[in-house]
C-alpha cells in the first residue's frame, strides 16, 4: 500500500492521521475508516474502500495507491468531490489519476 504524499484527509481523519496510517500498514482492524484509492481498473478514476475489506485474503494491499482517508462513507464522498473540484479547477479536466501522479512526481 502506498500513500499519496499530499494525502487528502477528511477533518476527522486528519486528527488521527498517524494512528490510522500506522494501523493500515499493520493490517489492523478499523471499522470506520474509508480509503480513497486509484481504481484497480484503469478505466475508472477512484474507488472508495472500507478498510475492513483489506483484511480479506483476496485483497493484496500492495496494489493500492491511497489518495485520501475519511472516517465515514459520507466524508469519503465529500472528499472525492473535493478532489474532483480541485483537479478541474487546476486543469479544466477531470483526469484525477494523471493530476495526482504528476503532483506525486513533483511535476
C-alpha positions in Angstrom: 0.0 0.0 0.0 1.4 3.4 -1.0 0.1 6.7 0.2 0.0 9.9 -1.8 2.5 12.4 -0.5 -0.2 15.1 -0.4 -2.8 12.8 1.1 -6.4 14.1 1.2 -8.0 13.8 4.6 -11.4 14.5 6.0 -11.4 16.7 9.1 -12.0 13.8 11.4 -9.3 11.6 9.8 -6.8 14.4 9.9 -7.0 14.4 13.7 -5.8 10.8 13.7 -3.7 10.7 10.6 -0.6 8.9 12.0 -2.6 6.4 14.0 -4.8 5.5 11.0 -1.8 5.1 8.7 0.1 3.0 11.2 -2.8 0.7 11.7 -3.3 0.4 7.9 0.3 -0.6 7.4 0.0 -3.2 10.1 -3.3 -4.6 8.8 -5.1 -3.7 12.0 -8.9 -3.7 12.0 -10.6 -0.2 11.8 -14.3 -0.2 11.4 -15.0 3.4 10.3 -12.1 4.2 8.0 -12.7 4.6 4.3 -9.8 4.8 1.8 -10.0 6.6 -1.5 -7.7 4.8 -3.9 -6.9 4.8 -7.5 -9.3 2.3 -9.1 -7.6 -1.0 -9.8 -9.4 -0.9 -13.1 -7.6 1.9 -15.0 -10.8 2.8 -16.9 -12.2 4.2 -13.6 -10.8 7.1 -11.6 -11.2 6.3 -7.9 -12.6 3.7 -5.6 -13.9 4.1 -2.0 -13.0 1.1 0.1 -13.9 0.4 3.7 -10.6 -0.5 5.4 -12.2 -3.7 6.8 -12.3 -5.2 3.3 -8.5 -5.1 3.2 -8.4 -7.8 5.8 -9.9 -10.3 3.4 -7.3 -12.7 1.9 -8.3 -11.9 -1.7 -7.1 -8.2 -1.3 -3.4 -7.6 -1.9 -2.8 -4.3 -0.2 0.4 -3.6 -2.1 -1.8 -2.9 -5.2 -3.4 0.1 -3.6 -2.4 3.7 -4.0 -4.2 5.7 -1.3 -5.0 9.3 -2.2 -7.4 10.0 0.6 -8.7 8.8 4.0 -12.1 9.5 5.6 -13.8 8.4 8.8 -17.2 7.7 7.2 -18.6 6.9 3.9 -20.3 10.3 3.6 -17.0 12.0 4.4 -15.3 9.9 1.7 -17.9 11.0 -0.9 -17.3 14.7 0.1 -13.5 14.1 -0.2 -13.9 12.7 -3.7 -16.0 15.8 -4.7 -13.2 18.0 -3.3 -10.6 16.1 -5.2 -12.5 16.3 -8.5 -13.2 20.0 -8.0 -9.6 20.7 -7.3 -8.5 18.8 -10.4 -11.0 20.6 -12.6 -10.1 24.0 -11.2 -6.4 23.4 -11.9 -6.6 21.6 -15.2 -10.1 22.2 -16.7 -10.2 18.4 -17.0 -11.2 15.5 -14.7 -8.3 13.2 -15.2 -7.7 12.7 -11.5 -5.2 9.9 -11.8 -2.9 12.0 -14.2 -3.2 15.1 -12.0 -2.3 13.2 -8.8 0.6 11.3 -10.4 2.1 14.5 -11.7 1.9 16.0 -8.3 3.4 12.8 -6.7 6.3 13.0 -9.1 6.8 16.7 -8.4 5.7 18.0 -11.8 
